[in-house]
Amino acid sequence: MSMHSVSLVFEGEVFSLYVEVEGKEVHLRFDGDHTWERKLSQLPIEGTLDLFCIAKGLSQTECVMTLSVDDHPGWTGRDTVGASGVLVFKTSVPVT
Amino acid sequence: MNTLLIRYRVLLIGLAVLFGSSGLRGQVQSSDAKGNGPVIVPSKASGALRFNTEDKSAKLAFISKSSGDTWYFGGSGSGAIENSWASIVNSGQVSPKATAELYLGKTGVFRSSGDPSPGIDWIHFRLGLVGSKIRLVDLERAFAEQVQKKLFTGVSASGSYNRLIGGSTVFSFGAGYERANNVDELTEVEVAVETTRTDPQTGATRKVKSTKTAYQGSYLESNTLPLTLDLFVKPSAVALLGLNTFARQILSDGRPKTVIGAGLWILKEKSPAIALGGLVAQLDDAFKASSPDDSDSAGKRIKVSLVVNLPLFNR
C-alpha cells in the first residue's frame, strides 16, 4: 500500500455536500462562494481510489467534481441536479 | 455602538471595493420587499448591491463552513439608505442605516447530507445590531424645536428552520425578537427653511433656501416579535423563474400586524439558487390592525418593488 496526496474540488451552488474517500467521510472546506475544497496528504491507497459524493440542491444546478492524485488529474465528473434534488458522484480511480 | 455603525457606514461600503481583488461573488436570495427572506443557501461570503423601491443597500458577508452535517458561522455588515429615491434626487441627502449581523447554523438536522434520500434541512440563528439616523419634523412645536435628529439603535435575534424539499421547493419558518421603529409608517417630507436678508440701503432682499429630508408623524420605537413563513418554488418546467410566497406576523406591543406577499424571481442559469432580480408585491398590515376603523384602504398598504441584485465582485 503506497501513500499519495489527493485533492478534491467540488463546484456548484448546492445546499449540502457529503463526500467519502475510501469509505470514510471527508470534510471539504467551503470557500464562501460556490467551491468546496480539500487536500489530503499521505493517504494510503491500494490499487484504486474510491470516491462517493452526495450533493443536494435545486434542480438544474450544474455541479463539477474534480479529483487529483499526486497533483495529476485523476477524474472529473460533471452533472446536473435532477428533479429529486439529489446528485450522486461515484467512481473508482486506478492509482499507480 | 450606533454612532460607530453610522460613522463607519462609508467604511463598510469601502470594504466592498477593497475586497474586489479577493474574487468574492455576490448572491442574494429571494425575499420580501424589505429584503428579508429564507436563507436558501446557508449563507455565503458575498458582496452585493441591492436596489429596489424599498431598499438601497450594499452588503458584505463572510462564512466559515465545511461539508457534511456541520455547524457553520458567519457575519455580515451592510449600509443602506432609508429615504426614497425622489428625496435623494431632490435634496441630495440620505438617511443612513447600518446593520451588523452574526449567525450560526447547522445543516442536517432531521435529514442528513449523507442520506441519499431527497431533502436536506438546516437551522439558522442570527444576532443583529442596527443603527440609523433620521430627522423628525413636528410643526406644532416651537420653531427652534420643530426639526430634530433622531438616532435609533436596535438589537434583533432570530432562529429559523429551513428545508429543501425535492429539487424544487424551499420551506422556512422562523421566530425572533427585534427592536424596531415605525419609520416605514411615517410620511417622508421635505423641510425647507428660507432665510431672507434685506439690504437696509437699497431695500433689496436676498433669500437663501436649504432643504432637508425629514419624517412627519408619530414616531415610535417598540419591541416586536416577528414570525416568518416563506415558501420558494422553482417550477421544473421553467428553468429560470422562481416564485416565493411569504407571510410575516409581527407582534408589537400586543398588536399583531400581518404582511403577506409574493415575488417572481429571475434565477441564474445553471445556478438557480441565485436570484438575479425579481418583482415583489406585498400587502402590509393585511388585517388592518393599525387602522381597524377602515380609514386606511388596502391600496395604500400594497407595495410593489422591482428588485435588482448586483454582485459587487466577479471571479
Interface residues (C-beta under 8 A of the other chain):
Chain A: F10 G12 E13 V14 F15 S16 L17 Y18 V19 E20 E25 V26 H27 L28 R29 F30 D31 G32 D33 H34 W36 I54 K56 G57 L58 S59 Q60 T61 E62 T80 V81 G82 A83 S84 G85 V86 V88
Chain B: G23 L24 R25 Q27 I40 V41 P42 K44 A45 S46 F62 I63 S64 K65 S66 S67 G68 T70 Y72 T107 G108 S112 S113 G114 D115 P116 S117 P118 G119 I120 W122 L164 I165 G166 G167 S168 V170 K234 S236 A239 K268 K270 S271 P272 A273 I274 R315
